[in-house]
């Protein structure tokens, strides 16, 4: 087992110092989310100011970026860091794609994500081997790469791709096409055992792989404190986060496996009415 943590800072200049401290503490990896900042840019400072710790996006939102844009960013970070970069991708949800990123939302999104991953791998192959591109997918094309635009072979080793996944389709994609899964913190051991792992195994079998080749990255909500009072105080923000995710219908399958469908429906109703304090 390896241990990683996320870095979030109001000023991206703070990422380097945080990463140095975490490296000194012995963490195996640090990741940057796509929240208030682009997740790739701060990682350049992490790469420059650390020596051994791995780092990655957890996660970058895929659809607002073309596969080529993502591939170039990932390729350069992998090369500059000497092979320490991990590319983490996710789809986000319909509302954020359409209303925050002005990006059309495919319905369902899974097949588009699959084509995105296949396209990324085709681009990486052309970067590495100079092979003529010929990908014609249902959502993306990659058929042109002039020498001037090819960054060239990367001697830093394999560039791992992870995706966030909740539903069985995306979990099957993990097994078929990815190096690992970044499980959502709104998750349970029961859902992981009964839904996520079997779907990954199914995808891996399709690709002739074994699930032992695939990293399972968890990230549940953790409450800590020096005493009972601090622990109780820390429960409030976590309770709010759990309620937020439970109000989002895309995460309702996690509730359903426990028989908590009515709770999810009630929280969704309250969110639609703007009753967040409740």
C-alpha positions in Angstrom: 0.0 0.0 0.0 1.2 3.5 -0.8 0.0 6.8 0.8 -0.8 10.0 -1.1 -2.6 13.2 -0.2 -4.0 16.2 -2.1 -2.7 19.7 -2.3 -5.0 22.6 -2.3 -3.9 26.2 -1.9 -5.3 29.6 -2.6 -2.0 30.6 -4.2 -0.3 28.2 -6.5 3.1 29.3 -5.3 2.3 27.4 -2.1 2.2 24.1 -3.9 5.9 23.7 -4.1 6.5 24.2 -0.4 3.6 21.9 0.5 5.0 19.2 -1.8 8.5 19.5 -0.4 7.1 19.1 3.2 5.1 16.0 2.2 8.0 14.5 0.4 10.1 14.9 3.6 7.4 13.3 5.6 7.5 10.2 3.4 4.4 10.5 1.3 4.5 8.5 -1.9 2.5 10.9 -4.0 0.6 14.2 -4.0 -2.3 15.1 -6.3 -3.9 18.3 -7.4 -7.7 18.6 -8.0 -9.4 20.7 -10.6 -11.1 23.1 -8.2 -10.1 26.8 -8.0 -7.0 26.3 -10.2 -6.1 24.4 -13.3 -4.7 21.1 -12.0 -1.7 20.9 -14.3 0.0 24.3 -13.8 0.8 24.0 -10.1 2.3 20.5 -10.7 5.1 22.1 -12.7 6.3 23.7 -9.5 5.9 20.4 -7.7 8.0 18.7 -10.3 10.7 21.4 -10.1 11.0 21.5 -6.3 10.8 17.8 -5.4 13.0 14.8 -6.2 11.3 11.5 -5.6 7.6 12.0 -4.8 5.1 11.1 -7.5 2.4 13.6 -8.4 -0.6 13.9 -10.6 -4.0 15.3 -11.4 -6.9 14.0 -9.3 -8.7 14.7 -11.4 -8.5 16.9 -14.5 -11.9 17.2 -16.2 -11.5 15.5 -19.6 -14.2 16.8 -22.0 -13.4 20.5 -21.8 -9.8 19.6 -23.1 -9.2 17.9 -26.4 -7.2 14.7 -26.0 -4.2 16.4 -27.8 -4.1 19.3 -25.3 -4.2 16.8 -22.4 -1.6 14.6 -24.0 0.9 17.5 -24.5 0.5 18.6 -20.9 1.0 15.1 -19.5 3.9 14.3 -21.8 5.8 17.4 -20.8 5.2 16.9 -17.1 6.3 13.3 -17.4 9.5 14.2 -19.2 10.4 17.1 -17.0 9.9 15.1 -13.8 11.8 12.1 -14.9 8.8 9.8 -14.9 6.9 10.9 -11.7 3.7 12.1 -13.3 0.3 10.4 -13.1 -2.5 11.5 -15.3 -5.9 11.4 -13.6 -9.0 12.2 -15.6 -12.7 12.4 -14.8 -15.9 13.4 -16.5 -17.5 15.6 -13.8 -21.3 15.9 -14.2 -23.6 17.3 -16.8 -24.3 20.6 -15.1 -20.7 21.6 -14.6 -19.7 20.6 -18.2 -22.5 22.6 -19.8 -22.9 25.5 -17.4 -19.3 26.0 -16.1 -17.1 24.8 -18.9 -19.5 25.5 -21.9 -18.9 21.9 -23.0 -21.5 19.7 -24.6 -22.5 16.8 -22.5 -22.7 13.4 -24.2 -25.5 11.1 -23.0 -24.3 8.7 -21.8 -20.8 10.0 -21.2 -19.1 6.7 -20.8 -18.6 5.9 -24.6 -17.1 9.3 -25.1 -14.7 8.8 -22.2 -13.7 5.5 -23.7 -12.9 7.1 -27.1 -11.0 9.9 -25.2 -8.8 7.3 -23.6 -8.2 5.4 -26.8 -7.3 8.6 -28.5 -4.9 9.6 -25.7 -3.1 6.3 -26.1 -2.9 6.7 -29.9 -1.4 10.2 -29.4 1.2 8.9 -26.9 2.1 6.1 -29.3 2.7 8.6 -32.1 4.7 10.8 -29.8 6.9 7.9 -28.8 7.3 6.0 -32.1 6.5 8.7 -34.7 4.0 6.2 -36.1 1.5 7.8 -38.5 -1.8 8.5 -36.7 -5.0 6.9 -37.9 -7.5 7.0 -35.1 -11.1 7.7 -36.3 -13.3 7.3 -33.3 -17.0 8.0 -32.7 -16.1 11.3 -30.8 -12.4 12.1 -31.6 -10.1 12.0 -34.6 -6.3 11.9 -34.6 -5.0 11.6 -38.1 -2.4 14.3 -38.4 0.9 14.8 -36.7 3.6 16.8 -38.6 7.2 16.4 -37.3 7.2 20.1 -36.2 4.3 19.4 -33.7 5.6 16.1 -32.4 7.4 16.5 -29.0 9.3 13.3 -29.6 10.0 10.2 -27.7 9.9 10.3 -23.9 12.7 8.3 -22.1 11.0 8.8 -18.7 9.0 5.6 -18.9 5.4 4.6 -19.1 2.9 7.5 -18.4 0.1 6.0 -16.2 -3.5 7.0 -16.8 -6.1 6.8 -14.0 -9.8 7.7 -14.2 -12.3 8.5 -11.5 -15.2 6.1 -11.7 -18.4 5.3 -9.9 -20.7 3.5 -12.3 -20.0 0.0 -13.6 -19.3 1.2 -17.2 -16.5 3.5 -16.2 -15.1 0.9 -13.8 -15.0 -1.6 -16.8 -13.0 1.1 -18.7 -10.5 1.1 -15.8 -9.9 -2.6 -16.2 -9.7 -2.5 -20.0 -7.7 0.7 -20.7 -6.3 2.3 -17.5 -3.5 1.9 -15.0 -5.8 2.6 -12.1 -9.0 3.9 -10.6 -9.4 6.9 -8.4 -12.4 6.0 -6.4 -14.7 8.8 -5.3 -14.6 9.7 -1.5 -18.4 9.2 -1.5 -18.0 5.5 -1.4 -18.3 2.5 0.9 -16.5 -0.9 1.3 -19.7 -2.6 0.3 -20.0 -0.7 -3.0 -16.4 -1.2 -3.7 -16.6 -4.9 -3.2 -19.9 -5.6 -4.9 -19.8 -3.1 -7.8 -16.4 -1.5 -8.4 -14.1 -4.4 -8.2 -16.2 -6.9 -10.2 -16.6 -4.3 -13.0 -12.9 -3.7 -13.1 -12.3 -7.4 -13.3 -14.7 -7.7 -16.1 -12.9 -5.0 -18.1 -9.5 -6.4 -17.3 -10.6 -9.9 -18.6 -11.8 -8.3 -21.8 -8.3 -6.8 -22.3 -6.5 -10.0 -21.2 -5.2 -8.3 -18.1 -5.3 -9.2 -14.4 -6.7 -6.9 -11.8 -3.4 -7.1 -9.9 -2.0 -4.9 -12.6 -4.4 -2.1 -11.8 -4.1 0.4 -8.9 -7.1 1.0 -6.7 -6.8 4.4 -5.2 -9.2 5.3 -2.4 -9.9 8.6 -0.7 -12.6 8.4 1.9 -13.5 11.2 4.2 -11.3 11.1 7.3 -12.0 12.8 10.6 -9.2 13.4 13.0 -8.5 15.5 16.1 -6.3 15.8 19.1 -9.2 15.2 21.5 -13.0 14.4 21.4 -13.9 18.1 21.1 -11.8 18.5 17.9 -13.2 15.3 16.4 -16.7 16.5 17.0 -15.9 19.9 15.5 -14.4 18.2 12.4 -17.5 16.2 11.8 -19.5 19.3 10.7 -17.7 20.0 7.4 -17.6 16.3 6.5 -21.3 15.9 7.2 -21.9 18.8 4.8 -19.8 17.2 2.1 -21.6 13.8 2.5 -24.9 15.5 2.3 -23.9 17.4 -0.9 -22.7 14.3 -2.7 -25.8 12.3 -1.4 -28.0 15.0 -3.0 -26.3 14.5 -6.4 -28.2 11.8 -8.4 -25.1 10.5 -10.1 -23.9 9.2 -6.7 -27.2 7.6 -5.7 -26.2 4.1 -6.7 -23.9 4.2 -3.7 -26.9 4.9 -1.5 -29.1 2.3 -3.2 -26.9 -0.6 -2.5 -27.4 0.1 1.2 -31.2 0.7 0.8 -30.9 4.5 1.4 -32.7 5.6 -1.8 -35.2 7.7 0.1 -32.5 9.6 1.9 -30.9 10.5 -1.5 -34.2 11.6 -2.9 -35.0 13.8 0.1 -31.5 15.5 -0.1 -31.9 16.1 -3.8 -35.2 17.8 -3.2 -33.7 20.0 -0.5 -30.8 20.9 -2.8 -33.2 21.9 -5.6 -35.0 24.2 -3.1 -31.7 25.7 -2.0 -32.1 24.5 1.5 -28.4 23.7 2.1 -28.4 24.4 5.8 -31.0 21.7 6.3 
